[in-house]
Amino acid sequence: MKTLELKLSRMGNSRGVRLPAGLISRYGFGGGLAAEVREEGLLLKPSQPGKLSWEETARAMAASGENWDEWDNMADGLDECPWDEVQGTRSANAGRKNAPPSLVGKKAPRGAAQR
């Protein structure tokens, strides 16, 4: 872990520390900071945690050790996947190239150009 040497600066009747812009953007410090008092010193964190990316969310879920199997049994409307029908067997849209899943099994509107 890298140690940074920072100077205390006078700010009115108080003293403050100036943080390099790279640290501010890297750790998501925005309008305010939360300081956690620890035995070995202070831990600075953003007061408003930012949103996790999809990758970070997946990593956090995997690291939690929680059992997510119960989510497999939830009704999500995807009991039949339209894209599997197009790839596996010939369906109503087999002749239509790149048909969006919302059109699987539906007729083309009147006057629509046939491909």
C-alpha positions as CSV (number, residue, x, y, z in Angstrom):
1,M,0.0,0.0,0.0
2,K,1.4,3.4,-1.0
3,T,1.7,6.1,1.6
4,L,1.0,9.7,0.5
5,E,2.6,12.7,2.4
6,L,0.0,15.4,2.6
7,K,0.4,18.8,4.3
8,L,-2.0,20.5,6.6
9,S,-3.0,23.9,5.3
10,R,-4.6,26.8,7.1
11,M,-8.2,27.3,6.1
12,G,-9.7,30.1,8.0
13,N,-9.6,29.2,11.7
14,S,-9.2,25.5,10.8
15,R,-6.7,23.3,9.1
16,G,-7.4,21.1,6.2
17,V,-5.7,18.6,3.8
18,R,-5.7,19.1,0.1
19,L,-6.3,15.9,-1.9
20,P,-4.8,15.4,-5.4
21,A,-7.5,15.5,-8.2
22,G,-6.6,11.9,-9.2
23,L,-7.5,10.6,-5.7
24,I,-10.7,12.5,-5.7
25,S,-11.9,11.0,-9.0
26,R,-10.5,7.5,-8.3
27,Y,-12.4,7.1,-5.0
28,G,-15.5,9.0,-6.0
29,F,-15.2,11.9,-3.6
30,G,-17.9,14.3,-4.6
31,G,-19.6,16.9,-2.4
32,G,-18.5,15.4,0.9
33,L,-16.5,12.8,2.7
34,A,-17.2,10.5,5.6
35,A,-14.3,9.9,8.0
36,E,-14.2,6.7,9.9
37,V,-12.2,6.9,13.1
38,R,-10.0,3.8,13.5
39,E,-7.2,2.8,15.9
40,E,-4.5,3.3,13.3
41,G,-5.9,6.6,11.8
42,L,-8.8,7.9,9.7
43,L,-10.4,6.2,6.8
44,L,-11.9,8.6,4.2
45,K,-14.9,7.4,2.2
46,P,-17.3,9.1,-0.1
47,S,-20.4,10.2,1.9
48,Q,-22.7,9.1,-0.9
49,P,-21.5,5.8,-2.3
50,G,-21.6,5.6,-6.1
51,K,-23.5,3.0,-8.1
52,L,-21.7,-0.2,-8.8
53,S,-21.1,-1.3,-12.4
54,W,-22.6,-4.6,-13.6
55,E,-19.2,-6.3,-13.2
56,E,-18.7,-4.9,-9.7
57,T,-22.3,-6.0,-8.7
58,A,-21.6,-9.5,-10.0
59,R,-18.3,-9.7,-8.0
60,A,-20.0,-8.4,-4.9
61,M,-22.8,-11.0,-5.2
62,A,-20.3,-13.8,-5.7
63,A,-18.1,-12.7,-2.8
64,S,-21.1,-12.5,-0.4
65,G,-21.4,-16.2,-0.3
66,E,-25.2,-15.9,-0.4
67,N,-27.2,-18.7,-2.0
68,W,-29.0,-17.2,-5.1
69,D,-30.6,-20.5,-6.2
70,E,-34.1,-19.4,-5.0
71,W,-34.1,-16.7,-7.8
72,D,-34.0,-19.5,-10.4
73,N,-37.6,-20.5,-9.4
74,M,-39.0,-17.0,-9.7
75,A,-41.5,-16.2,-12.6
76,D,-39.7,-13.8,-14.9
77,G,-41.7,-14.4,-18.0
78,L,-38.8,-16.3,-19.7
79,D,-40.1,-19.8,-19.4
80,E,-39.7,-20.0,-23.2
81,C,-36.9,-18.0,-24.8
82,P,-37.9,-16.8,-28.2
83,W,-34.3,-16.6,-29.4
84,D,-33.9,-20.4,-28.6
85,E,-36.8,-21.1,-30.9
86,V,-35.3,-19.3,-33.8
87,Q,-31.9,-21.0,-33.4
88,G,-33.0,-24.5,-32.5
89,T,-36.1,-25.3,-34.6
90,R,-37.8,-23.6,-37.5
91,S,-40.4,-21.3,-36.0
92,A,-42.9,-18.9,-37.5
93,N,-40.1,-16.4,-37.9
94,A,-37.5,-18.7,-39.3
95,G,-37.7,-17.0,-42.7
96,R,-37.5,-13.5,-41.2
97,K,-33.8,-12.6,-40.6
98,N,-32.9,-10.9,-37.3
99,A,-36.5,-10.9,-36.0
100,P,-36.7,-9.2,-32.6
101,P,-38.0,-11.5,-29.8
102,S,-41.2,-9.3,-29.5
103,L,-42.2,-10.5,-33.0
104,V,-41.7,-14.2,-32.5
105,G,-44.9,-16.0,-33.5
106,K,-46.6,-12.8,-34.7
107,K,-47.7,-12.0,-38.3
108,A,-46.1,-9.0,-40.0
109,P,-48.4,-5.9,-40.1
110,R,-50.3,-5.3,-43.3
111,G,-48.3,-3.5,-45.9
112,A,-45.0,-4.4,-44.3
113,A,-42.3,-5.3,-46.7
114,Q,-41.5,-9.0,-46.7
115,R,-37.8,-9.9,-46.7
